[in-house]
Amino acid sequence: MRRYWVEQAAFIDSDQGKSVLISGDNFRHICIVCRQDVDDEFEVLTDDAIAYKVKIINKEKKRAFANIISQRVLPEIKKPHIELCVSLPKFNKFELILEKSVELSVTKIRPFFSENSFIRSAKKLSDERLKRWQKIVKSATQQTGRGRLMTIEPPCTLAELLENFNQNDSAAGLFPYEGECEKTVKQELQSIKTGSYNSIWAFIGSEGGFSQVELSQFVSNGLSPVTLGEQVLRVETACVSLASIIKYELIDK
């Protein structure tokens, strides 16, 4: 069954009870692109972690109305939550990371600026770009059927990110590094398993990796570098690999 994300404001009271107003971008996507028509049934998702099965009862030129037939509670994402901290790569790569992160149950993306990041200032990120990222997250959420949207935090500097991490006592950190490392990701995760953490922050560099100065910043903030293997991975591959490993080792038990 098809699923579509709608905002809470789309729910209205009608003579038949609670209904869903389909308008604007939702109408174009659901009724024009996907060709849903009167009497068609599908699910709508919203930020209350409930999937509502609905049926279109009326379709006009620019809007449609659907009655709620039934509803089901969607499962919450298990803890520890995965939070990917990504040094901003090229936009097409970051968009792929957003999509795959939703599919892999990542709860939060924390983009940041580093010496080798593609974008090094928030001034270069337009409102249209940020809206596009949110649209990608919603589209991937529809596909997966998860109950909550993945959050995209406002981009910040590496120093600000590490400061925020250190203020969060319930978070553990993973710092994959392409240089010399004494421990593997698997060994570090074994140590994390012994603690009680609500979230795992995974720090991923962009093209070019992290500089020696940035390496020192991580170490001074208590994050020792770990290796993902002998081969150097592209940023999008590292994000998918690390999220998958964390999900397998700590969440899908």
C-alpha positions as CSV (number, residue, x, y, z in Angstrom):
1,M,0.0,0.0,0.0
2,R,1.3,3.5,-0.9
3,R,2.2,5.9,1.9
4,Y,2.4,9.7,1.9
5,W,3.6,12.2,4.5
6,V,1.3,15.0,5.4
7,E,1.4,17.7,8.1
8,Q,-0.9,17.7,11.1
9,A,-2.7,20.8,9.7
10,A,-4.1,18.5,6.9
11,F,-6.4,16.8,9.4
12,I,-9.8,18.4,9.6
13,D,-13.1,17.7,11.2
14,S,-16.0,16.8,8.9
15,D,-19.5,15.4,9.0
16,Q,-18.0,11.9,8.6
17,G,-15.5,12.5,11.5
18,K,-11.8,13.2,11.1
19,S,-10.7,13.6,7.5
20,V,-7.6,14.6,5.6
21,L,-7.4,17.6,3.3
22,I,-5.1,16.9,0.3
23,S,-3.9,20.2,-1.2
24,G,-0.9,22.0,-2.5
25,D,2.2,19.9,-3.1
26,N,0.5,16.9,-1.5
27,F,-2.3,17.1,-4.1
28,R,0.1,17.3,-7.0
29,H,2.1,14.3,-5.7
30,I,-0.8,12.1,-4.6
31,C,-3.5,12.9,-7.1
32,I,-1.6,14.0,-10.2
33,V,1.7,12.2,-10.1
34,C,0.5,9.0,-8.4
35,R,-3.0,9.3,-9.9
36,Q,-4.9,8.5,-6.7
37,D,-8.6,9.1,-7.3
38,V,-12.0,8.8,-5.7
39,D,-12.4,5.5,-3.8
40,D,-8.6,4.8,-3.8
41,E,-7.2,3.8,-0.5
42,F,-3.7,4.5,0.9
43,E,-1.9,5.5,4.1
44,V,-0.9,8.9,5.3
45,L,1.9,9.4,7.8
46,T,2.4,12.3,10.1
47,D,4.6,13.3,13.1
48,D,2.4,11.5,15.7
49,A,3.9,8.1,14.7
50,I,0.6,6.8,13.4
51,A,-0.2,5.5,9.9
52,Y,-3.8,6.4,8.9
53,K,-5.5,4.4,6.3
54,V,-7.7,6.7,4.2
55,K,-10.1,6.6,1.3
56,I,-10.6,9.5,-1.1
57,I,-14.3,10.5,-1.1
58,N,-14.1,13.8,-3.1
59,K,-11.7,15.1,-5.6
60,E,-11.8,18.7,-7.0
61,K,-9.5,20.6,-9.4
62,K,-6.9,21.5,-6.8
63,R,-7.8,19.5,-3.7
64,A,-9.2,16.3,-2.4
65,F,-10.8,15.0,0.8
66,A,-10.1,11.5,2.3
67,N,-11.9,9.8,5.2
68,I,-9.9,7.9,7.8
69,I,-10.8,4.2,7.7
70,S,-8.4,2.9,10.3
71,Q,-5.1,3.6,12.0
72,R,-2.1,1.8,13.3
73,V,0.8,2.8,15.6
74,L,4.2,2.7,14.0
75,P,7.1,1.3,16.0
76,E,9.5,3.8,17.6
77,I,13.1,3.6,16.6
78,K,15.1,1.7,19.2
79,K,17.8,3.2,21.3
80,P,20.7,4.0,21.1
81,H,19.7,6.4,18.4
82,I,22.2,6.9,15.6
83,E,23.2,10.5,15.0
84,L,25.4,11.0,11.9
85,C,27.7,14.0,12.1
86,V,28.8,14.6,8.5
87,S,31.3,17.1,7.2
88,L,29.4,18.6,4.3
89,P,30.3,16.9,1.0
90,K,29.1,17.8,-2.4
91,F,25.3,18.3,-2.5
92,N,24.5,15.3,-4.6
93,K,26.4,13.0,-2.1
94,F,24.8,14.6,0.9
95,E,21.4,14.1,-0.6
96,L,22.2,10.4,-1.1
97,I,23.4,10.3,2.6
98,L,20.1,11.8,3.7
99,E,18.0,9.2,1.8
100,K,20.0,6.2,3.0
101,S,20.2,7.5,6.6
102,V,16.4,7.5,6.8
103,E,16.3,3.9,5.5
104,L,18.9,2.9,8.1
105,S,16.9,4.3,11.1
106,V,19.3,7.3,11.7
107,T,17.4,9.7,13.9
108,K,19.5,12.8,13.4
109,I,21.9,14.3,10.8
110,R,24.3,16.9,12.1
111,P,26.1,18.6,9.2
112,F,29.2,20.5,10.0
113,F,32.0,22.6,8.4
114,S,35.6,21.3,8.4
115,E,38.8,22.2,6.6
116,N,37.9,19.9,3.7
117,S,34.1,20.2,3.6
118,F,32.6,21.2,0.3
119,I,30.7,24.1,2.0
120,R,32.5,25.9,4.8
121,S,29.9,28.6,5.7
122,A,26.2,28.5,6.5
123,K,25.9,31.7,4.3
124,K,26.3,29.5,1.2
125,L,23.3,27.3,2.1
126,S,20.1,28.8,0.7
127,D,16.7,28.3,2.1
128,E,15.7,26.5,-1.0
129,R,18.6,24.0,-0.4
130,L,17.4,23.4,3.1
131,K,13.8,22.9,1.9
132,R,15.0,20.4,-0.6
133,W,16.8,18.4,2.1
134,Q,13.6,18.2,4.1
135,K,11.7,17.1,1.0
136,I,14.2,14.3,0.5
137,V,13.7,13.2,4.1
138,K,10.0,13.1,3.8
139,S,10.1,11.2,0.5
140,A,12.4,8.5,2.1
141,T,10.2,8.4,5.2
142,Q,7.1,7.6,3.0
143,Q,9.1,4.8,1.3
144,T,10.3,3.2,4.5
145,G,7.1,3.8,6.5
146,R,9.0,4.8,9.7
147,G,7.0,6.8,12.3
148,R,9.3,9.8,12.8
149,L,11.0,12.2,10.4
150,M,14.8,12.2,10.7
151,T,16.0,15.6,12.0
152,I,18.5,17.7,10.1
153,E,20.3,20.0,12.6
154,P,21.5,23.4,11.6
155,P,25.0,23.2,10.2
156,C,27.8,24.3,12.6
157,T,31.6,24.3,12.9
158,L,33.5,21.2,14.0
159,A,34.4,23.0,17.3
160,E,30.8,23.8,18.0
161,L,29.8,20.2,17.2
162,L,32.4,18.7,19.6
163,E,31.3,21.1,22.3
164,N,27.7,20.0,22.0
165,F,28.8,16.4,22.1
166,N,30.8,16.8,25.3
167,Q,27.8,18.4,26.9
168,N,25.7,15.3,26.3
169,D,26.5,12.7,28.9
170,S,24.1,10.2,27.4
171,A,25.9,10.1,24.0
172,A,28.8,7.9,23.0
173,G,31.0,8.8,20.0
174,L,32.6,7.0,17.1
175,F,35.4,8.7,15.1
176,P,36.4,6.7,12.0
177,Y,39.7,7.9,10.6
178,E,41.7,6.9,7.5
179,G,45.0,7.3,9.2
180,E,46.8,5.1,11.8
181,C,44.4,3.8,14.4
182,E,44.9,1.5,17.4
183,K,41.3,0.2,17.5
184,T,38.7,-1.0,15.0
185,V,35.1,0.2,14.9
186,K,34.0,-3.3,16.2
187,Q,36.3,-3.0,19.2
188,E,35.0,0.4,20.0
189,L,31.4,-0.7,19.8
190,Q,32.2,-3.6,22.2
191,S,33.2,-0.9,24.7
192,I,30.1,1.1,24.0
193,K,27.9,-1.9,24.6
194,T,29.0,-1.9,28.3
195,G,27.5,1.5,28.8
196,S,24.0,2.9,28.8
197,Y,23.7,5.4,26.1
198,N,20.7,7.0,24.4
199,S,22.6,7.9,21.2
200,I,25.7,7.2,19.2
201,W,27.3,10.2,17.4
202,A,29.3,9.0,14.4
203,F,31.7,11.6,13.0
204,I,32.3,11.3,9.2
205,G,34.7,13.5,7.3
206,S,34.1,14.7,3.7
207,E,36.4,14.3,0.7
208,G,40.0,14.8,1.9
209,G,39.2,13.6,5.4
210,F,40.3,15.4,8.5
211,S,43.4,17.4,9.0
212,Q,46.0,16.8,11.7
213,V,44.7,19.9,13.6
214,E,41.2,18.4,13.5
215,L,42.5,15.0,14.6
216,S,44.0,16.7,17.6
217,Q,40.6,18.4,18.3
218,F,38.9,15.0,18.3
219,V,41.5,13.4,20.6
220,S,41.4,16.4,23.0
221,N,37.6,15.9,23.3
222,G,38.1,12.2,24.3
223,L,37.4,10.6,20.8
224,S,40.2,8.2,19.7
225,P,40.3,7.4,16.0
226,V,39.1,4.0,14.9
227,T,39.4,2.3,11.6
228,L,36.7,1.0,9.2
229,G,39.2,-1.2,7.4
230,E,42.2,-1.0,5.1
231,Q,40.5,0.8,2.3
232,V,39.7,4.5,2.3
233,L,35.9,4.9,1.8
234,R,34.0,7.6,0.1
235,V,32.0,9.8,2.5
236,E,28.6,8.3,1.3
237,T,30.0,4.8,1.6
238,A,31.4,5.5,5.1
239,C,28.0,6.9,6.3
240,V,26.0,3.9,5.0
241,S,28.6,1.4,6.3
242,L,28.9,2.9,9.8
243,A,25.1,3.3,10.2
244,S,24.6,-0.3,9.2
245,I,27.3,-1.6,11.5
246,I,25.9,0.4,14.5
247,K,22.4,-0.8,13.7
248,Y,23.5,-4.5,13.5
249,E,25.7,-4.4,16.6
250,L,23.7,-2.3,19.0
251,I,20.1,-2.0,17.8
252,D,18.9,-5.0,15.8
253,K,19.3,-7.5,18.7
